[in-house]
Amino acid sequence: GGDAASISAFTVADLRAFHAARYVPSAATLVVAGAVTRDVLPLVEKAFGAWRAAAAPAPAPSVAVPAALEARTVWLVDKPGAAQSAIRVGAVGPSWSVPGYAAAEVMNTLLGGSFTSRLNDNLREQHGYSYGAASRLLRYRTGGLFVAFSDVQTDKTAPAVSEFLKELERIRTPAKPEEAERARSYAALGYAGDFETTAQLARRVADRVVYDLLEGFLEGFVPKALATDVAALQAAARGVVDPARMAFVVVGDRKTAEAPLRALGLGTVRTLTVEDVMGPAPTVE
């Protein structure tokens, strides 16, 4: 996404050079999904056969593994008069190369990956702070992202943050056997939905290439998910979720939310304006 300073620093020449170095056939994979036969190959050759790079491909960039936070930090971004507070709790997560994908997905299903998850049950059903709460695990070639999120009533900001912390700590303790069974069944039975359309199928095949997934990785998810017991679920949680080293970000009305947030004693509370985060508002001519 960048910001005003970084985007304004780009030149047309920069963009052309990036395109010439990166958008080359040696770095591309074509995936065709649907009711196709080998008859599609002449069409592919006609469309792409003449594609040649102007120069040798640029080496793949070296991306350092992102460092985890050393301590919990609370960021409060002031949005004066906001009727809701947007809460995002984030931490560095595992990359695709880190083992234990299925167990981590089952764990996240229990925490915030389904409508019957603990986070949604807590913030929506039990307390009525929000229309919904959830969590996700996003994986990349280098590192990943764990994020839990909800939008809550402004006057319930601090209580909601407190409940987030409780659930993040509780997921690291042994779950009830029936909870583990529900989570692994949900994850396994819903997996087919990721391949429901031809576009989804093409994207998952492309993922295998982009992320260097091993042969059988996609096919192995369901049996591994169904094998996730209480111990494996707890181990996955302890490997991903560490509430003491997370960023709690709240965007909302500082006047209403700041004092109750500080009273929670979660750690350093840093306040920002929208302009601090996004830069000055652009001038539209």
N, C-alpha and C positions, 0 to 999 in steps of 0.2 A: 504493500500500500504506500509506504513512504510518507513523507510529510512535505510541507510547502517548500522547505529549503532544499531537500534532496531532489524533488521532482523538478523544480525550477532550474537546477544545475545541469539537467540533461540537455544535450544538444542533438540536433538531427543526425549529425555525424556519429555520435555515440550510439544511437539507436540502430543506425544502418550497420555499424561495425558489429554490434551485438548480434543482429540478425544474420549477418554473413558468417559469423563464427559459430553460431549455435543451431541455426535452422538448416541443417545439412542432412543428406540421406543417411550418412553413416551413424547419425545419432537418432534416427527415426525408426519406428516400427509401425507397420500398417496392420490393423486388425479389422477384419470384415466378418460380421456376424449376421446370421439370418438364413433364409432358404437359398443358400448359394451352393454352387458346384464348382468344379474346376473351370467351367466356362467363364468364371469371373476373372481368371488370370489374364487373358488378353486385354480386358478392360483396364486392369491394374497396370499392365505394361504400357498401354497406350497413354494412360494418365501420368504415370510416374517414371517411365523408362528413360526419359531424356533428362531427368533431374540429376544434375551434377553440381558438386560444390566448386566454388570459384577458387578455393584454396584448401590446404590441409585443415582438418577439423581442429578446433581449439581443444586443449586438454581439459578434462573434467575439473571443475573447480574443487579445491580442497575446503571442506566445510568442517569446522571443529564441532565436536559434540558439545551441546550447550550445557553449561554448568547449572546444577540445581541451586536453588536459593539456600543461603546459610541459615536464615531465620524467617519466621513468619512476619509479614508486613501487611499493613492495611492501607490501602489507597482510597481516599475519598475525593471524588471529582464533583465539584459543586455544579448543580443544575438548579438554580433558584426556582422555587415554586413547583418543582416536579411532583406530580401526584403519585408517582411510583419511584422506587429505587431499583436500579438494575444491579444485581449481585453476580459477580463472576469470581470463582475461586480457581486459581490455576497453578500448575506446577509442570516442570519438565517431565515428560513421559518417555516410555521406551520407544525405540525405533523398530522397524520391521525385522531387523536382524536379531533382536533380543528374543530368546525363547519364551514360551509360555503364553502365546497369543490367545489360545482358546480359554485358558483359565482366567486370564485377565478380562476377557469379554464376559464370561459368566459372572465374575466378581462385579463388573460394572453394571451388568443387568440387574443385579440385586441392589446395588447402591443407587443408580439413577438412570438405568438404560431401558426401563419399561414403565408403563403407567402404574403398575403395582409395586414399583421400586420403593425403597425406604425414604428417599428424599421426597418423592411426590406424595407418598402417604403422610409424611410428617408435615410438610409445609402446606399442602393443599387440603388433605382430608382431615387431619387432626387439628391443625391450627387455623386454617382458612386465611393464611397470609398471602396466598398466591393462587393463580389459576393452574400453576404447574411448576415443577422443579425437576431437573434432570442432570445427568453427567455424561461425558463422552471421553473416549480415548482416541486420539488422532495420532497415527504413526507416519513417519517419513523415513527417507533413506538415512538421515542423521538425526537422531533424537525424535521426540514426539511431544505431544501435549495432552495433559489431563486437565479437564475443565468441568466444574460443576456450576450450575447457573439457575437463576430464577429472577423474575421481576415481582416485587412485593409492594404492599402498601407502604407509603413513606413512614408512617408512624410505627410500623412494625419492622423497620430496617434492622435495628440491633437485635431484637428477639429472633429474627429470621437468620441472621448471621450466626447467632449462638446455636441455633438448631443445625445449621450446616456443619459447624464444628463438631457437634455431638455425633452426627451421622458419619462424618469422616473419621472420627476416632473409633466409633462402634464397628465400622466395617473391618477394622484391623483385628477384631476379636472373633472367636469362633461363632459362626452362624448356627442357627437351629437346623437340624437335618432337613426339615420340611422346607425351609427357605432355600437351602442349597438345591434341593430337588426341583423346586419351582423355577429357580433361576436357570439351571442347566437345561431344563426342558424347554423353557421359553427361548433361550439362545439357540438351541439345536433345531427346534421346530420352525423358528422364524428365519433360519439361514437360507432356505430356498427362496425366500422373497428377495434376496440380493441378486438372484439370477432370473428374475421373473420376465424381464423384457430383453429384447435383443441388445438394446443399448446398455443395460446393466451387465449382460454377459460380456459384451465387448470391453467394457470398462474393467471388469475383473480380470480378463485375460491380459489387458494392457498393464494392470497392476503387477502381474507376475513378471513382466519384462522390466518395468520401471524400477521396481523394488527388489529385483533379483530373488524372487521367492522360489523356494525349492520345488522341484517336481512333486506333485501330490499335496502341496500345501493347502490348496483350496479344498480338495477332496477330504483332507484329514481333519477338518474343523469339527464336524459333527461327532465322530467317535471320541475326539479329545474333550469336547465340551461335555459330553455325557459321562465321561470318566472323572470329571472334576468333583472331588468330594470336599467335605468341610475343611480338611487340612490344606488341600490345594487352593481352595478359595481364600483362606486366610493368608497363605503364603503369597498369593497374587496381590492381595490387598496391601500387605506389608512391603511388597516390592514396588508398588506404584503410589500409594496414598500415604503421605507423611504430613499431617496437618501442621506440624511444627516448622515446616519448610515450604509454605505455600504463600501465594499472594492473594489476599482478599481485596477485591476491587469493588467499590460501591460508587455508582453514579446516581446522585440524587440531591435533594435539598440539604445543603450543609447545615443550615440553621436548625433544622429539625433533627437531623441524624447524627451530627458530630458528637455531641455530649454523651448520648447513650452508647455510641460505638466505643468511645474512649473508656467508658465505664466498664466495658467487657474485659479490659486488660489483655487484649490479644497480642499486643506488641506495639511497635512504633506505628503511629497513624500519620500519614503524610497527606496533606490537602493540596489539591490542584484545581485550577479552573479549566473550563473546556478549552480556552485558548492555550493554556499550558500544554495540553495534550495534542490539540489539532493545529495549533498555530493561529494566526489572526484570520478572521473571517475574510474570504476572498472578495475582491471588488468585482461586481458584475456590471459590465458596461453594455 
